[in-house]
Amino acid sequence: MVAKILVVTSGKGGVGKTTSTAALGAALAQAGQNVCVVDFDVGLRNLDLVMGVERRVVYDLINVVQGVAKLPQALIRDKRIDTLSILPASQTRDKDALTEAGVGRVIAELREKFDWVICDSPAGIERGATLAMRHADIAVVVTNPEVSSVRDSDRMIGLLDSKTVKAENGERIDKHLLLTRFDAARASRGEMLTVEDVLEILSTPLLGIIPESDEVLRASNIGSPITLSSPASAPARAYRDAARRLCGEAVEMSIPSNRKGLFSKLFPRRAA
């Protein structure tokens, strides 16, 4: 099976891309898929920290792009799930060391080895972000329920429709919206956008709603995807449901709550 290439992207930093990459990757691997998460954020390199493998990094994405190391030398297998691997970014190299031809070659090689390749994109519209989305079949646009984040996400959707290989070939990239840090009580008081507000602005199918929770930060701090470190938590349940939707399952959309058994139901809505 040839892998699906998924890019996790956003216009704004700090919305939860790396956390979401780790959580979705772990959830897909837990479901029996062979998954590789790839860190494209050259210079910052946070994905290996969130995955808890920072001490095991010897070679990185740029080493493979430049031919210094072979892909199997740079891949780090997760200690907890056998079917989950990470290709880390370089913390010291310049972003310009990533070349379009080199990235294309690495992605082609990853396609042959995995079921899913999840590219953790840097925020914004810089070179690293356009290279991360370049070969994607599917995009997950991560946004918070605030106007600036949603507006920046709208710009990223425009880039996905114009800067990818699929766009150049006249094909449409499959786009999904992941709403993070959502608080239903605050949205009802008008302190943040509602789910309906966000969908109306972006007109993109909703993949999942991740509630605001201290568990997410705690998981990042201990170096474990939340779907592994706190599997019963509301965010972990939401990420698992999102992963199931990525695999084509029809899972009812809901806003998970930390109160056991309480779910705020939403009617599934198609994008305009």
Long-range contacts (C-beta under 8 A, 24 or more apart in sequence): 1-115, 2-111, 2-112, 3-36, 3-110, 3-111, 3-112, 3-113, 3-114, 3-115, 3-116, 3-117, 4-115, 4-116, 4-117, 4-137, 4-138, 5-107, 5-110, 5-111, 5-117, 5-119, 5-135, 5-136, 5-137, 5-138, 6-116, 6-117, 6-118, 6-119, 6-136, 6-137, 6-138, 6-139, 6-140, 6-246, 7-118, 7-119, 7-121, 7-132, 7-133, 7-136, 7-138, 7-139, 7-140, 8-118, 8-119, 8-120, 8-121, 8-139, 8-140, 8-142, 8-178, 9-121, 9-129, 9-132, 9-133, 9-139, 9-140, 9-141, 9-142, 9-156, 9-160, 10-121, 10-123, 10-141, 10-142, 10-143, 10-149, 10-152, 10-153, 10-156, 11-123, 11-124, 11-125, 11-149, 11-151, 11-152, 11-153, 11-154, 11-155, 11-156, 12-123, 12-124, 12-143, 12-144, 12-148, 12-149, 12-152, 12-153, 13-123, 13-124, 14-123, 15-123, 15-142, 15-143, 15-144, 15-149, 15-180, 15-181, 16-142, 16-144, 16-180, 16-181, 16-210, 16-216, 17-120, 17-121, 17-123, 17-142, 18-46, 18-47, 18-50, 18-120, 18-220, 19-50, 19-180, 19-216, 19-219, 19-220, 19-225, 19-226, 20-140, 20-142, 20-178, 20-180, 20-210, 20-239, 21-47, 21-50, 21-118, 21-119, 21-120, 22-47, 22-50, 22-51, 22-225, 22-226, 23-225, 23-226, 23-227, 23-235, 23-236, 23-239, 24-118, 24-140, 24-239, 24-242, 24-243, 24-246, 25-84, 25-116, 25-118, 25-225, 26-78, 26-81, 26-84, 26-225, 26-227, 26-228, 27-225, 27-227, 27-239, 27-240, 27-242, 27-243, 28-115, 28-116, 28-118, 28-243, 28-246, 28-247, 29-78, 29-81, 29-83, 29-84, 30-81, 30-227, 30-228, 30-240, 31-243, 31-244, 31-247, 32-83, 33-83, 33-115, 33-116, 33-247, 34-83, 34-113, 34-114, 34-115, 34-116, 35-83, 35-84, 35-85, 35-114, 35-115, 35-116, 35-117, 35-118, 36-75, 36-84, 36-85, 36-86, 36-87, 36-110, 36-113, 36-114, 36-116, 36-117, 36-118, 37-84, 37-85, 37-86, 37-87, 37-118, 37-120, 38-86, 38-87, 38-110, 38-117, 38-118, 38-119, 38-120, 39-86, 39-87, 39-88, 39-89, 39-120, 40-89, 40-98, 40-119, 40-120, 40-121, 40-122, 40-128, 40-129, 40-131, 40-132, 41-89, 41-120, 41-121, 41-122, 41-128, 42-89, 42-90, 42-93, 42-94, 42-95, 42-97, 42-98, 42-122, 42-128, 43-89, 43-90, 43-91, 43-92, 43-93, 43-94, 43-95, 44-89, 44-91, 44-122, 45-88, 45-89, 45-90, 45-91, 47-86, 47-88, 47-89, 47-120, 48-76, 48-86, 48-88, 48-89, 49-220, 49-223, 50-219, 50-220, 50-223, 50-225, 51-78, 51-86, 51-223, 51-224, 51-225, 52-79, 52-222, 52-223, 52-224, 53-78, 53-79, 53-86, 53-88, 53-223, 54-223, 57-88, 60-87, 60-88, 60-89, 60-90, 60-93, 61-87, 61-88, 61-89, 61-90, 61-98, 61-106, 62-89, 62-90, 62-93, 62-97, 62-98, 63-90, 64-102, 64-106, 65-97, 65-98, 65-99, 65-102, 65-103, 65-105, 65-106, 66-97, 66-102, 71-106, 71-109, 71-110, 71-113, 80-224, 80-228, 81-228, 85-114, 95-126, 95-127, 95-128, 96-127, 98-127, 98-128, 98-131, 100-131, 100-134, 103-131, 103-134, 103-135, 104-134, 104-135, 107-135, 124-152, 125-155, 125-156, 125-159, 129-156, 129-159, 130-159, 130-163, 133-159, 133-160, 133-163, 133-164, 134-163, 134-164, 134-165, 135-164, 135-165, 136-160, 136-164, 136-166, 136-173, 137-166, 137-173, 137-174, 138-173, 138-174, 138-175, 138-176, 138-246, 139-173, 139-174, 139-175, 139-176, 140-176, 140-177, 140-178, 140-207, 141-175, 141-176, 141-177, 141-178, 141-202, 141-204, 142-178, 142-180, 143-177, 143-178, 143-179, 143-180, 143-198, 143-202, 144-179, 144-180, 144-181, 144-192, 145-179, 145-181, 145-182, 145-187, 145-192, 145-193, 145-194, 145-195, 145-197, 145-198, 146-192, 146-193, 147-193, 150-193, 150-198, 150-201, 150-202, 151-201, 153-177, 153-202, 154-201, 154-202, 157-202, 157-204, 175-204, 175-205, 176-204, 176-205, 176-206, 176-207, 176-245, 176-246, 177-202, 177-204, 177-205, 177-206, 177-207, 178-207, 178-208, 178-210, 178-242, 179-206, 179-208, 179-209, 179-210, 180-210, 181-210, 181-211, 181-212, 182-209, 182-210, 182-211, 182-212, 182-255, 183-211, 183-212, 184-211, 184-255, 184-257, 184-264, 195-255, 195-266, 199-269, 199-271, 203-271, 203-272, 204-271, 205-270, 205-271, 206-253, 206-268, 206-269, 207-242, 207-245, 207-246, 208-238, 208-239, 208-241, 208-242, 208-245, 208-253, 209-238, 209-253, 209-254, 209-255, 209-256, 209-266, 210-235, 210-238, 210-239, 210-242, 211-235, 211-238, 211-255, 211-256, 211-257, 211-258, 213-258, 233-258, 234-258
